[in-house]
């Protein structure tokens, strides 16, 4: 049932064969056939699939099992369907290790795909909960709040919000904020982010969030929210990132703490701050 290595979507050769004597349903066989082609690289990320009727004709089956297999691959995150355009192989998920403190911008660039950061708002606001409390500054003190959308290969993948004390970073609102925020803070202010404690949870997309991320209202998103400290142990950033859940995966390493057992929380989710 494995397809020929020389097959390509424009050829007249069938991508594989249905084993009519197998106990596996046709839709499961088609699912595995297409998945094998995705994993092996014969269907590349961003590549367009043939129409369902073409697969049905080449495999000698009805449309129903082909459609069922493709919908299952969409549900499992391997394919994406766009109305009026067709079905495409989804780009690979962005992997990020939770225990490393690094730039979100650098994490995206490491994929090798085109990246961009669009600034939505950059404003000075009075401090209040929860940011003011997390950063240990009094109510009414000035906070700089930056909201941006991160793009990977032209698609929005994250909605980033960072709040920082104006007293620590004067002049920040007038700077170029389309690149790595952490790199800018280090180069301009000598601030090195060294420790973060964040909470990760699943939330539902609100209307404005859904608009920026181009997902339906109520879509499940991964939210990472927390506080990052500088080299002096001072809390300097309260951050929130909303990720498209099907575009990211998180790797967690756990180590026993001497005399304390395993920690009850997953601390330091630094790849996930709006940098």
Secondary structure, DSSP 4 states (H G I P E B T S, - for coil): -PPPTT--TTSSS-S----TTSSS-HHHHHHHHHHHHHHHTSS-TTPBPPPHHHHHHHHT--HHHHHHHHHHHHHTTSEEEETTTEEEEPPPPEEEETT----HHHHHHTTTS-EEEEEEEEEEEE--TTHHHHHT--TTSEEEEEEEEEEETTEEEEEEEEEEETTTSTTGGGS--SS-HHHHHHHHH---EEEEEEEEEEEE--HHHHHHHT--TT-EEEEEEEEEEETTS-EEEEEEEEEEGGGEEEE----PBTTTBS-SS----GGGS--
